[in-house]
Amino acid sequence: MAANRDKVIIIIILAAAVFVVAIFGSMFLLISRPNVDFTIGPITGRLAMVEIGGVIESSEEVVRQLKKYEDDSSIKALIIRIDSPGGGAAASQEIYDQLLKFREKDKFIIASMGSVAASGGYYIACAADTIFANPGTITGSIGVIFSYMIFENLMDKAGIKMEVVKSGDLKDVGNPARQMSPRERIMLQSVIDDTYGQFIEVVSERRGLDIDVVKGLADGSIFTGRQAQEKGLVDKLGTLQDAIAKAGEMTDLGTNPRVVKERRYRREFWDQVFGALGLDIFKAAGVRFWPALEYRYN
């Protein structure tokens, strides 16, 4: 009887081991699988689509795709599909700058706005030759924000203190253990004003609007797609398919051109694991635990 029980236990252990190996093996193959393009139609004379979704924390993946399509002679134009409230100022600028380099290859760029294309999302759209928005798209929110959490009261209640030794009075600006000083606020405001000015200049130049007109719009206000069109911030109202058709017309590929896009973004191993376990909720929500300049609609 005991021998049979031991055999059952061994079989269960072996089955569990095989199951675990199979699961992790499948995850490894999925994660290590290289990015592939999902193509509709023949190899030549195509459009490329790059999607920018969620909070913009990094430019790396988008820039990589842009460089790939920039060097592909079969790609005649690019569709940037934006569904983002914006994000890091530097990351948004890097994507914008790479789009300008893409245009230097004599290739068109069409921006298509989804539910939200605000702040840094709008900044990126400004690189396009034509911007499409849905009538109900939330866009605008032209401006800069610098925010961080302060845990001073919580730390006091918990009896926790932070000691800081610094080389200058402003070195630890953004320290969550204390309130901001008046001098720090003045310094940060000057940084924000400069970054804000960069945003204003881009919108004025790319949209052909007088800079004073842009300043009148750039108080952080959001607009619907229809309002944005009336103010000159977007060109046309339409869907993603309308944007594709427009790109096809601009490249003489017809109103139903072939489109190529990557099937999925590459993600690091632990990003995949934590995502599968639902532990990347802070990243998905764009929660940041350190201060940064952001072109972001909150």
Secondary structure, DSSP 8 states (H G I E B T S, - for coil): -HHHHHHHHHHHHHHHHHHHHHHHHHHHHHHHS---EEEES-SSSEEEEEEEES-B--SHHHHHHHHHHHT-TTEEEEEEEEEE-EEEHHHHHHHHHHHHHHHTTT-EEEEEEEEEEETHHHHHHTTSSEEEE-TT-EEE--S-EE-----HHHHHHHT-------SSTTTTTT-TTS---HHHHHHHHHHHHHHHHHHHHHHHHHHT--HHHHHHH-SS-EEEHHHHHHTTS-SEE--HHHHHHHHHHHTTS-SS-EEEEESS----HHHHHHHHTT--HHHHTT--SS--EEEE--
